[in-house]
Amino acid sequence: MRQGQNLQLSAKISPIFNLRLLGKSLATVFFLASVLVLRFQDQEVILFEEGKFEENLQNAQKTDKLCYVKFYTDFCYPCDKADEKLRSSPRLMQLLTDYFVATQIKGWAGNEMDRLLAKKYHITSYPTVLITDSEGNEIDRRHIQTSEAEWADFLEQTDGLRTAPVVTPVSDERVNNRWKKKQEFGLIIKSDPDYLTSRKTAEKVSETWKKGVWIFPGKTGGFQIVIGPFANQKEAKSIGKTLKMAENAEAIKLEEVPVEYEN
């Protein structure tokens, strides 16, 4: 009799045990799936094809899109910040990937083809974003990405977006027509008379200073090598006292203004 009771009890427990085991298995699967999704979301989207101008013209023709051509240069603070803003905005990323074939061209110190393209389109300010058709004809250009709303308008108003669906207005995170962000500071550690010399200096500095190294046009001529970023002027001055390369360096606000160079 006891054995029969045990069998009945076992029969009752077994389904419950199986359900619990199934629940744990499903939970494990969902957890692993969520981890994979998160890892996928953490992967950087390859947005700009480096230097593939002719290939992108062909792709634009095949897909009936326009070309978004970003002219940039190394050690360019406004170039770096423009990319950060673009990638942090789902709205802009959606517009860009849906309606454009994007490439980036290194106008200064790039290969010969990149330099010829910069000369062909009269690029002297970095960053410069050029919108062209699939034959390379310029439609519009902009030098600075000021806000999400304004940049979205720029993308939507091009000829290739005439039939694009209306984008629902969203918050563009502006305060008084400026991006809501903390002001960054830098230290001017050296000045050079010309841009090519300043590039060599910046490359050497970047070997030891692993954060940001940028080149800014000097107010009275020449070019300034700036390191950073620092959260505030106090932090910048504090680092300046302890860092050999920054002894007696001047602290400045890092401004998002186009960098002008003479060809």
Buried (B, 14 or more C-beta within 10 A) or exposed (E): EEEEEEEEEEEEEEEEEEEEEEEEEEEEEEEEEEEEEEEEEEEEEEBBBEBBBEEBBEBBBEEEBBBBBBBBBBBBBBBBBBBEBBBEBEBBBEBBBEBBBBBBBBBBBBEEEBBEBBEEBEBBBBBBBBBBBBEBEBBBBBBBBBBBBBBBEBBBEBEBBEEEEEBEEEEBBBEEEEBEEEEBBBBBBBBBEEBEBBBEBBEBBBEEBEEBBBBBBBEEEBBBBBBBBBEEEEBBBEBBEEBEBBEEBBBBEBEBEBBEBEE
